[in-house]
Amino acid sequence: MTQQSYKHIIRWGIITATLFIVSLILWNTYAFFQRFKDEERIKMEILAATYKRLATNMDLDADVTLEQQIMGSNYSIPLILTDEKGKVLYFANLDSAKVKKKGYIQKKLKEMKAQNQPLPIQYANTSKQYIYYNDSDILTNLKYYPLALLLILVLFFVVILLFTQTNKIAAENKLWTGMAKETAHQIGTPLTSLLGWVALLKETDENTSIAQEIEKDIHRLEVIANRFSKIGSYTPLKEEDIVQLTKESYEYLQSRLSKQVVFNFTTSVPTLKIRVHQELFAWVIENLVKNAVDAMQGKGKITIKVQEESHGVTICVSDTGKGMSKAIQKQIFDPGFTTKKRGWGLGLSLSKRIVEDFHQGKIYIKESELEKGSTICIKLRQ
């Protein structure tokens, strides 16, 4: 069993143990609450019996010390004594600052009727009185204790969830950074050798045009290697002409794509300065163009539009491809997600990271309709 598996088992073991302990505390709290409530009911029944005993005891010389002690022992349970018609005869343990306010006692009486069954006092002359009461402050506070405990439990699981998601994102970022730097390192080795061969070709004065084309592609490999090396590193932004940069980014691909792909480039302004990282931004445009070409299966029209906004710019890439369903739209920027038979599914997820993490911008699907095409846009601030 791997160390990761052990960690997974330990984590779920802790969560299970926590749930068990909290459930046990909640059950014990509920049982204690019910027991305490029953005891308060018994105490009120004894008090009702005491009232009846005092009212029916005709011996003026009888010792009523015990009855007086019972009546005086209630200093925590609010109660109201009424006659058969609901007239208040006596009350105890109510808020002394409010008892003189109009309607206060009747309001408390209504609360007591809703909370506990009244205790009837039946006298020999067939008249009746009723004791209404509320739960004591201790019992009321105890009633809300399980809710507080549940809230703590919810917060506990939220913290665990956030911690797990943070660890997952950190692991993904670490993997991406390592993959990018390793790719840059691997590309760099053959590049050095190729540059040497190009130098030799130029010295022979033969195949100069071939050497120039090879040199272009070598430069392209250098750009790619440099892009990958920037992932996970500090990349300062500089003011660039976003119109010219966008145009140059797709033109390299245009000359190497099928002639059945028609490009249309429009802009609302001839030049526009935006703070970007030149190589990484060009990578995003190329990813969007490649994605559009794949969606059209190498045949159709791609429209690239640069639109100046009040505080920045919006660049949209539209295609006439197969479009995306709602389900695919929700996952299209997720690492590893792809609808192609080949590929890693990293192009759009890398583009999202470059736009949002490196440039503090936004990349989103503006619109997509099945069998009609899609439009993906980038928003950047000046």
Sequence and secondary structure as in RCSB ss.txt:
>XXXX:A:sequence
MTQQSYKHIIRWGIITATLFIVSLILWNTYAFFQRFKDEERIKMEILAATYKRLATNMDLDADVTLEQQIMGSNY
SIPLILTDEKGKVLYFANLDSAKVKKKGYIQKKLKEMKAQNQPLPIQYANTSKQYIYYNDSDILTNLKYYPLALL
LILVLFFVVILLFTQTNKIAAENKLWTGMAKETAHQIGTPLTSLLGWVALLKETDENTSIAQEIEKDIHRLEVIA
NRFSKIGSYTPLKEEDIVQLTKESYEYLQSRLSKQVVFNFTTSVPTLKIRVHQELFAWVIENLVKNAVDAMQGKG
KITIKVQEESHGVTICVSDTGKGMSKAIQKQIFDPGFTTKKRGWGLGLSLSKRIVEDFHQGKIYIKESELEKGST
ICIKLRQ
>XXXX:A:secstr
  HHHHHHHHHHHHHHHHHHHHHHHHHHHHHHHHHHHHHHHHHHHHHHHHHHHHHH   TTS  HHHHHHHHT  
SS EEEEETT  EEEEESS TTTTTSTTHHHHHHHHHHHHS  EEEE TTS EEEEEE   HHHHHHHHHHHHHH
HHHHHHHHHHHHHHHHHHHHHHHHHHHHHHHHHHHHHHHHHHHHHHHHHHHHHTTSSHHHHHHHHHHHHHHHHHH
HHHHHTTS    EEEEHHHHHHHHHHHHHTTS TTEEEEEEESSS  EEEE HHHHHHHHHHHHHHHHHHTTT E
EEEEEEEEETTEEEEEEEE S    HHHHHHTTSTT  SSSSS S HHHHHHHIIIIIS  EEEEEEEETTTEEE
EEEEEE 
